[in-house]
Amino acid sequence: MKKTILSLALLAGLTSVAHAQSGVKFGIRGGISANTLSGDDDKFGNKVSSYSYGLGGLGGVTANFGLSDLISIQPELLYNLKGTQVNDSKDRLDLHYIDLPILLKVNADGPYFEAGPQVGYLISAKRGGDSKTRIETKDLQGLSLGYVAGVGYKLTSGLSLGVRFNGGISSVGKDNDRYDQQRNQSFNFVVGYEFGGK
């Protein structure tokens, strides 16, 4: 029993030390995005060149695990509105995701660089302009695999500004679907705040 208590106390102590050294910090993040679809023309004669960038948005929470003064790992949980605008029309495709990027960050005492994989879960989809038509999510890929790369600047107050490129690896649609050759692509302009400062 004493050994168990001693082991638990030692584990708690090591955890506290690791926590203090790693400097785990939590934050919030939000911003706007310019979204479109990339890839090959689809089987129905719709050219990918007919898609243009449409506005979306993102927001959520972050956790930053410091491995050193220079390197950290930052997982995020974000709501992300993606999709595309169709050229010369009011038509658009809205794709609502919950995204989980896991980023490796290089912190250079203000400027930072980040990159890493991302998995997204499609929660809803709509097609149309003024009158939107819901698309059954079962007709599209439920999980989206992608990547994130970006740069930014973080102030000592914990406030940060950044620009990201968010690219899709997996297609939006399933086999033989209208979007089975298209992937999400977006530029994100983000503002973040990390509690506890720099």
N, C-alpha and C positions, 0 to 999 in steps of 0.2 A: 504493500500500500504506500509506504514511504517512497519507494522507488518510483511508483506511478506519479505521485504528487511532485516529486523532484523532477521527473521527466517532463511533466506538464508545465512546471514553472520554468524550466530551462527552455522549452519550446516557446512559451509565451515571451520570455526574455529575448530570444533570438528573433522572433517575429517583430517585436517592438524595435529592436536594433535595425533589422532589415527595412522596416517601415520608415524609420527615421532617416536611414542612409539613402533609401531610394527616393524619398520625397514624393510619395503618391499625392497627386493633386486632382481635384475634380473641377469640372467647368461646364459651361454652356456654350453653344455655338449656333449661329444662324446666318442666313444670307440669301442671296438671289442667284439664280443660275440661268445660263443660256443653253438650251437643250435641242438636240436634233437626233436623227438616226443616221448611222453610217452602214456601209456594207455593199452588197450587190443588189442589182435590180431584182424585183420579185417576179414570180412566175406569171403574174397577171398583167404584166406590161407596165407596172408602176415603177418609174425610174427613181432611184435614190436621190438623184439630183433635184427632184421636185420638192424635197424636204428642205426647209430652212429652219433657222434657230428661233425657238419660241421661249418665252420667259417662264421660269418656274421658281421654286424656293425650297429651302432646306432648313432644318433646325433640330436640335437635340442636345444630348449630354455627352461629356467626354470624361475620360480618366487617363491621367498621365503618370506612368511609372518610370521614374528616373533610374537608369542603369549607371549613369555617371553624370558629370556636369555637362558632357557633350551629347550623350546618347540617351534617348528615352523611347518607350513604347507607348503609343496612344490608341487604345480602342475607343470607338465612338458608336453611339446608337442614334441614328438620325431618321427623321421623316424626310423624304426627298420626292418632290414633284418633278418628273421627267416627261419626255415625250417629244413632240415635234410640231412645227407649223408647216402647212402645205403652201408652197409658193402661189401667189396670185389668187388666194382664196381665204375664206375665213375658217376653213377646215383645220382641225388640229387633233392630235392624239395626246391625251393626258394619261400618264402612267404614275400611279402613286405607290411608292416603295417605302419599306423600312429597311434602311441600309446599315450594315455593320462593317465599317472599314477598320483594319488593324494596321496602324501606321508606324513605321520606324522614323523617328524624328532626329535630326541633327541640329542641335541648338548652338548658335554661334554668338552668344551674348547679345541677343536682340534679333538678328536675322535667323530664320530657321528654314530647313528643307525637310520635306516629308514625302514618304512614298510607301505603298503597301497594297495588299490585296483587299478586296471587298466582296461581301456576299449580300445580296438584297432579296427581300421577300415582297412580291407584288400583292398589295392589299386591295387595289381596285384599279379599273381602267375605264376611260370614257373616250368616245370618238364623236367629233362634231364641232360646230361653231356655237351659234346662239342657242340652239337646242341640242343638248348633249345626249348621246345614246350610250347607255352602259354596255360595256363588253364583258362577257363572262370571263372571269380570270382563268377558268379551267381551259379556255381556248388559247391562252398564252402561257409562256414559261413562268411557273410560280417562283422559281429561284433564279436569280441573276448573278452571274460571276463577273467580276470586273477588277479594276485597279484604280488607284488614286495617286497622283503626284502633284506636289505643289510647293510654293514658297510663301514666306510671309515675314512679318516682323512682330515681335512681342515686346510690349512695354513693361517696365518694372512694376506697374500697377496690376498686371495680369491681363490687361486688354491686348488683344492681338488682331491683326488684319492680314488676310491672306488671299491668294489666288490658287485655284486647283484645276487640274484637268481630270475628269472622271470618264474613264473609257470602259466599254463593255467588252467582255470576252465571249460570253454566250449570247445567243440570239434572243430577241424579244418574243418571237412567235415559235410555235412548235412546228414540226415537219408539215409541209404543204399548207401552212398558214400564210396569210398575206405578209406577215412580218418575220418569216422564218429565215430570211437572209440578212435581217437588219439588227444592228446592235445600238444600245444607248451610247450617246456621246454628249458630254456637257462640260462647260466651263463654270466654275463656282467662284463667287466673290463672297468671302465669309468674314464675319466678325465674331470673335470669341472672347470669353472672359474666364480666367482660371482663378478660382478662389485661393487666397493665400499669397497672391502676387507672383513675382518672377521666380 
